[in-house]
Amino acid sequence: MKQKTILALAAVFALVNASVLAQEQEQQKTVAVVVPFDSSGVPQEEVDVVYRMFLSEFVRTGKCTVVDRSSFDKIKAQQNFQLSDWSNNDKVAKLGKALNANVVVTGQAMKFRAQVMFIAQILDVNSTEIVSSSDERVGDVAELFSRFPAMCRELTKNLAKPQNAAAGNYDIGDLGPGGGYVFYYSEAGFPVYDSDNASPVICHYLECSPVELGNITWCPCGNKKWCNINTMDGVGAGKLNTAHIINYTHEKSLIPSNCAAYACSRYFTGTTKEGEWYLPSKIELNLIYETLRKSGKIVSDSWHWSSSQNGNKYAWLQRFSDGNQGNGNYDKSNSLVVRAVRAF
């Protein structure tokens, strides 16, 4: 009897673990919204059938979680999305973000002489870049249906795991995927915003640039008119802080040598591009000190800038010789050490 109870419990635990694993795998899928296809010379009712058949095959690949049509129609109406907006990648990406999607799939059926041409593309909502594309040429629209399985596999085969899934397993101090030193991990994840209107990306790690970007002023405003910028202190907050600093109306043009946040936004590595890195918040900067400076992974005793404002005249600083945080009697016009941070 006792053995049967143990076996029963083991079976229950196995089912629970399988369910949890399935949920985690589902959460790590790319979230896609497949928008209604455009038509040029092909009857719209035929294109609508093409759309439904394509959508069915796209879902069948299992590579993406696809946003349902009712949610799409609701958000599209809320944003007053017009027919002419489909040609605008920025507006399409904004629609995708509003649906919490990572990518948007678009398609177009065109009549050219005796052929029907169909093009499908995948747009990354964060970069607004076309990350995948596939096309077919057929004599009749119905011939497309047999091509869709291979077409959908081709479109999705190179889709990267979305940023809101933990990308790999890293220990503190390891080199991250962006080439920086990993200094923070959260199993639950934390939200990161690219802008005030953007949907959050849930990240799990923070990495710090392995090199200093130089000694740079916090901003070019000067003491004639100190800037007053809305910033925050927490984990992941540095990305939005950086956007606020860059978008603030400055008296002088921003260049990497006169604005610490701008310099971080222009930083890139062999596996990352400009715009992914940012000036760390007050708490993020302290995490760099606690994990990387104390362990000797990075060596510096200087004052470092954070992206968290500390009154109009000052921003939060940290001295890496002893971890002291404050303003150090350095206002925003002083040139201090800058390191970039990236969330993933």
Secondary structure as the mmCIF struct_conf table of DSSP 4:
data_model
#
loop_
_struct_conf.conf_type_id
_struct_conf.id
_struct_conf.beg_label_comp_id
_struct_conf.beg_label_asym_id
_struct_conf.beg_label_seq_id
_struct_conf.end_label_comp_id
_struct_conf.end_label_asym_id
_struct_conf.end_label_seq_id
HELX_RH_AL_P HELX_RH_AL_P1 LYS A 2 GLN A 27
TURN_TY1_P TURN_TY1_P1 GLN A 28 GLN A 28
BEND BEND1 LYS A 29 LYS A 29
STRN STRN1 THR A 30 VAL A 34
HELX_LH_PP_P HELX_LH_PP_P1 VAL A 35 PHE A 37
STRN STRN2 ASP A 38 SER A 40
BEND BEND2 GLY A 41 VAL A 42
HELX_RH_AL_P HELX_RH_AL_P2 GLN A 44 ARG A 60
TURN_TY1_P TURN_TY1_P2 THR A 61 THR A 61
BEND BEND3 LYS A 63 LYS A 63
STRN STRN3 CYS A 64 VAL A 66
HELX_LH_PP_P HELX_LH_PP_P2 VAL A 67 ASP A 68
HELX_RH_AL_P HELX_RH_AL_P3 ARG A 69 GLN A 78
TURN_TY1_P TURN_TY1_P3 GLN A 79 ASN A 80
HELX_RH_3T_P HELX_RH_3T_P1 LEU A 83 SER A 87
HELX_RH_AL_P HELX_RH_AL_P4 ASN A 89 ALA A 98
TURN_TY1_P TURN_TY1_P4 LEU A 99 ASN A 100
BEND BEND4 ASN A 102 ASN A 102
STRN STRN4 VAL A 103 PHE A 112
TURN_TY1_P TURN_TY1_P5 ARG A 113 ALA A 114
STRN STRN5 GLN A 115 ASP A 124
TURN_TY1_P TURN_TY1_P6 VAL A 125 SER A 127
STRN STRN6 ILE A 130 VAL A 138
BEND BEND5 GLY A 139 ASP A 140
HELX_RH_3T_P HELX_RH_3T_P2 VAL A 141 GLU A 143
HELX_RH_AL_P HELX_RH_AL_P5 LEU A 144 THR A 156
TURN_TY1_P TURN_TY1_P7 LYS A 157 ASN A 158
HELX_LH_PP_P HELX_LH_PP_P3 LEU A 159 PRO A 162
TURN_TY1_P TURN_TY1_P8 GLN A 163 ASN A 164
BEND BEND6 ALA A 165 ALA A 165
BEND BEND7 GLY A 168 GLY A 168
TURN_TY1_P TURN_TY1_P9 ILE A 172 GLY A 173
BEND BEND8 ASP A 174 ASP A 174
STRN STRN7 LEU A 175 LEU A 175
TURN_TY1_P TURN_TY1_P10 PRO A 177 GLY A 178
BEND BEND9 GLY A 179 GLY A 180
STRN STRN8 TYR A 181 VAL A 192
BEND BEND10 ASP A 194 SER A 195
TURN_TY1_P TURN_TY1_P11 ASP A 196 ASN A 197
BEND BEND11 ALA A 198 ALA A 198
HELX_LH_PP_P HELX_LH_PP_P4 SER A 199 PRO A 200
STRN STRN9 VAL A 201 CYS A 208
BEND BEND12 PRO A 210 VAL A 211
STRN STRN10 GLY A 214 THR A 217
BEND BEND13 TRP A 218 TRP A 218
BEND BEND14 PRO A 220 PRO A 220
TURN_TY1_P TURN_TY1_P12 ASN A 223 LYS A 224
BEND BEND15 LYS A 225 LYS A 225
BEND BEND16 GLY A 234 GLY A 234
TURN_TY1_P TURN_TY1_P13 VAL A 235 GLY A 236
HELX_RH_AL_P HELX_RH_AL_P6 ALA A 237 ASN A 247
BEND BEND17 TYR A 248 TYR A 248
BEND BEND18 GLU A 251 LYS A 252
TURN_TY1_P TURN_TY1_P14 PRO A 256 ASN A 258
HELX_RH_AL_P HELX_RH_AL_P7 ALA A 260 ARG A 266
TURN_TY1_P TURN_TY1_P15 GLY A 270 THR A 271
TURN_TY1_P TURN_TY1_P16 GLU A 274 GLY A 275
BEND BEND19 GLU A 276 GLU A 276
STRN STRN11 TYR A 278 TYR A 278
HELX_RH_AL_P HELX_RH_AL_P8 LYS A 282 ILE A 288
HELX_RH_PI_P HELX_RH_PI_P1 TYR A 289 ARG A 293
TURN_TY1_P TURN_TY1_P17 LYS A 294 GLY A 296
BEND BEND20 LYS A 297 ILE A 298
BEND BEND21 SER A 302 SER A 302
STRN STRN12 TRP A 303 GLN A 309
BEND BEND22 GLY A 311 LYS A 313
STRN STRN13 ALA A 315 ARG A 319
TURN_TY1_P TURN_TY1_P18 PHE A 320 ASP A 322
STRN STRN14 GLN A 325 GLY A 326
TURN_TY1_P TURN_TY1_P19 GLY A 328 ASN A 329
TURN_TY1_P TURN_TY1_P20 LYS A 332 SER A 333
BEND BEND23 ASN A 334 ASN A 334
STRN STRN15 SER A 335 VAL A 338
STRN STRN16 VAL A 341 ALA A 343
#
